Amino acid sequence: MRALTFQGEGDVKVIDVPKPAIKHSSEALIKVTMGAVCGSDLHILHGHTPMNRGAVLGHEFVGVVEDVGSEVKRFKPDDRVVSSFFTSCGVCALCRKGWFNQCVDKSTFGHGEYFGDLGGGQAEYVVVPLADHSMELIPKGMTDEQAIFVGDILATGFFGAERAEIKPGDVVAVVGAGPVGLMATMCAQLFGPARVFVVDMVDSRLEMALDLGGIPINAKQVHPVEAIQNQTGGIGADSSIECVGLLSAIDTAIESVRGGGTISMVGVPSAVIGDFPYMKMWLKSLTFRAGWCNVQAYMRPLLDLIAAGRLSPEKIISHRMKLDQAEEAYRLFDARQATKIVLTP
């Protein structure tokens, strides 16, 4: 089968690799009908995430079930499915507490042997372990483009907005208008805020944020914290959603909120250790929440919201390309010449 593989820092290639097969009774074999390029893939590309040479990339995908193991009860061949970007068992102590992102058997797609040695979704086929708790059925009539982001960036955007504790009439600051930030902008609207400011430096992303109901703040032209304070009577936002992970972006997210406010960080940290404003957090009585998305808790509700017309995640797609063009897709995405790219076999 054709698949995009990691060949070394800065080097990815579409090559022929063996078609995967079911090896465990809890697995499902999926014929991929669409994959996507994610910001986390760029972390791998640039060597920020450890990756073994030759591993298949990609963790956002939808497809059709081709075969299932004997333990799989929720899915059958020909079902259309979307997968979480990581697996969870649903039965361990942490899964039973509802924290699927802390599952003791968690593995991540397309991240090589260091994160569970699963295949990736930027390929013609992928095997999904723990299938009954790692996938959801796509509703009839829903397109692949509508469903694909439920397994990662849409769920992450909703997770960030929910943990920001947004209340009706609140002012929210979204820091970063990449794919996750755009999804956070979209999902924040579900909680009834009066205004959602969106901070970025890329014009095309800010234009998309405006289309999704956000108020753009171009950090190249104004100081974002001052701009938010100027538009809130000097108080600041009630909450912020940090969607970048750079220490400077985290600082902006903290500085932009009022006393008693909440910072919700879903951006992947760019550093293992960094300075933290403990005294400022204490003096301002701030709440700081961080973590990667608890995807499985949100997949079905988000699919229902899409089906009801409340969310339109496909709006952020800027490029539709073939799997054999994946190398060029990475170049475009890395150069910020694309908002979101989807790949079809």
MOTA-V346587 format. One record per residue. N is the residue number from 0. RES is the residue in one letter. SS is DSSP state (h for helix, s for strand, l for the rest). OMEGA is omega as a letter, one per 20 degrees, with the letter a starting at -180 (999 if undefined). Layout:
BEGIN
n=[N	N]
res=[RES	RES]
ss=[SS	SS]
omega=[OMEGA	OMEGA]
END
This chain:
BEGIN
n=[0	1	2	3	4	5	6	7	8	9	10	11	12	13	14	15	16	17	18	19	20	21	22	23	24	25	26	27	28	29	30	31	32	33	34	35	36	37	38	39	40	41	42	43	44	45	46	47	48	49	50	51	52	53	54	55	56	57	58	59	60	61	62	63	64	65	66	67	68	69	70	71	72	73	74	75	76	77	78	79	80	81	82	83	84	85	86	87	88	89	90	91	92	93	94	95	96	97	98	99	100	101	102	103	104	105	106	107	108	109	110	111	112	113	114	115	116	117	118	119	120	121	122	123	124	125	126	127	128	129	130	131	132	133	134	135	136	137	138	139	140	141	142	143	144	145	146	147	148	149	150	151	152	153	154	155	156	157	158	159	160	161	162	163	164	165	166	167	168	169	170	171	172	173	174	175	176	177	178	179	180	181	182	183	184	185	186	187	188	189	190	191	192	193	194	195	196	197	198	199	200	201	202	203	204	205	206	207	208	209	210	211	212	213	214	215	216	217	218	219	220	221	222	223	224	225	226	227	228	229	230	231	232	233	234	235	236	237	238	239	240	241	242	243	244	245	246	247	248	249	250	251	252	253	254	255	256	257	258	259	260	261	262	263	264	265	266	267	268	269	270	271	272	273	274	275	276	277	278	279	280	281	282	283	284	285	286	287	288	289	290	291	292	293	294	295	296	297	298	299	300	301	302	303	304	305	306	307	308	309	310	311	312	313	314	315	316	317	318	319	320	321	322	323	324	325	326	327	328	329	330	331	332	333	334	335	336	337	338	339	340	341	342	343	344]
res=[M	R	A	L	T	F	Q	G	E	G	D	V	K	V	I	D	V	P	K	P	A	I	K	H	S	S	E	A	L	I	K	V	T	M	G	A	V	C	G	S	D	L	H	I	L	H	G	H	T	P	M	N	R	G	A	V	L	G	H	E	F	V	G	V	V	E	D	V	G	S	E	V	K	R	F	K	P	D	D	R	V	V	S	S	F	F	T	S	C	G	V	C	A	L	C	R	K	G	W	F	N	Q	C	V	D	K	S	T	F	G	H	G	E	Y	F	G	D	L	G	G	G	Q	A	E	Y	V	V	V	P	L	A	D	H	S	M	E	L	I	P	K	G	M	T	D	E	Q	A	I	F	V	G	D	I	L	A	T	G	F	F	G	A	E	R	A	E	I	K	P	G	D	V	V	A	V	V	G	A	G	P	V	G	L	M	A	T	M	C	A	Q	L	F	G	P	A	R	V	F	V	V	D	M	V	D	S	R	L	E	M	A	L	D	L	G	G	I	P	I	N	A	K	Q	V	H	P	V	E	A	I	Q	N	Q	T	G	G	I	G	A	D	S	S	I	E	C	V	G	L	L	S	A	I	D	T	A	I	E	S	V	R	G	G	G	T	I	S	M	V	G	V	P	S	A	V	I	G	D	F	P	Y	M	K	M	W	L	K	S	L	T	F	R	A	G	W	C	N	V	Q	A	Y	M	R	P	L	L	D	L	I	A	A	G	R	L	S	P	E	K	I	I	S	H	R	M	K	L	D	Q	A	E	E	A	Y	R	L	F	D	A	R	Q	A	T	K	I	V	L	T	P]
ss=[l	s	s	s	s	s	s	s	l	l	s	s	s	s	s	s	l	l	l	l	l	l	l	l	l	l	l	s	s	s	s	s	s	s	s	s	s	l	h	h	h	h	h	h	h	l	l	l	l	l	l	l	l	l	l	s	l	l	l	s	s	s	s	s	s	s	s	s	l	l	l	l	l	l	l	l	l	l	l	s	s	s	s	l	l	s	l	l	l	l	l	l	h	h	h	h	l	l	l	h	h	h	l	l	l	l	l	s	l	l	l	s	h	h	h	l	l	s	l	l	l	l	s	l	s	s	s	s	l	l	h	h	h	h	s	s	s	l	l	l	l	l	l	h	h	h	h	h	h	h	h	l	h	h	h	h	h	h	h	h	h	h	h	l	l	l	l	l	l	l	s	s	s	s	s	l	l	l	h	h	h	h	h	h	h	h	h	h	h	h	h	l	l	l	s	s	s	s	s	s	l	l	h	h	h	h	h	h	h	h	h	l	l	l	s	s	s	s	l	l	l	l	l	h	h	h	h	h	h	h	l	l	l	l	l	l	s	s	s	s	s	s	l	l	l	l	h	h	h	h	h	h	h	h	h	l	s	s	s	s	s	s	s	s	s	l	l	l	l	l	l	l	l	l	l	l	l	h	h	h	h	h	h	l	l	l	s	s	s	s	l	l	l	l	h	h	h	l	h	h	h	h	h	h	h	h	h	l	l	l	l	l	h	h	h	h	l	l	s	s	s	s	h	h	h	h	h	h	h	h	h	h	h	h	l	l	l	l	l	l	s	s	s	s	l]
omega=[r	a	r	a	r	a	a	a	r	a	r	a	r	a	r	r	r	r	a	r	r	r	a	a	r	a	r	r	a	r	a	r	r	r	r	r	a	r	r	r	r	r	r	a	a	r	r	r	a	a	r	a	r	a	r	a	r	a	r	a	r	a	a	r	r	a	r	r	a	a	a	a	a	a	r	r	a	r	r	a	r	a	r	r	r	a	r	a	a	a	r	a	a	r	r	r	r	a	a	r	r	a	a	r	a	r	a	r	r	r	r	a	a	a	r	r	r	r	a	a	r	a	r	r	r	r	r	r	r	a	a	a	a	a	r	r	r	a	r	r	r	a	r	a	r	a	a	a	r	a	r	a	r	r	r	r	r	r	r	a	r	a	r	r	a	r	r	r	a	r	a	r	r	a	a	a	r	a	r	r	r	r	r	r	r	a	r	a	a	a	r	r	r	a	r	r	a	a	r	r	a	a	a	r	r	r	r	r	r	r	a	r	r	r	a	r	a	a	r	a	a	r	a	a	r	a	r	r	r	a	r	r	r	a	a	a	r	r	r	r	a	a	a	a	r	a	r	r	r	r	r	a	r	a	a	a	r	r	a	a	a	r	r	a	r	r	r	a	r	r	r	a	r	r	r	a	a	a	r	r	a	a	a	r	a	r	r	a	a	r	r	a	r	a	a	r	a	a	a	r	a	r	r	r	r	a	a	r	a	r	r	a	a	a	a	a	r	a	r	a	r	r	r	r	a	r	r	r	r	r	r	a	r	r	a	r	r	r	r	a	r	a	r	a	999]
END
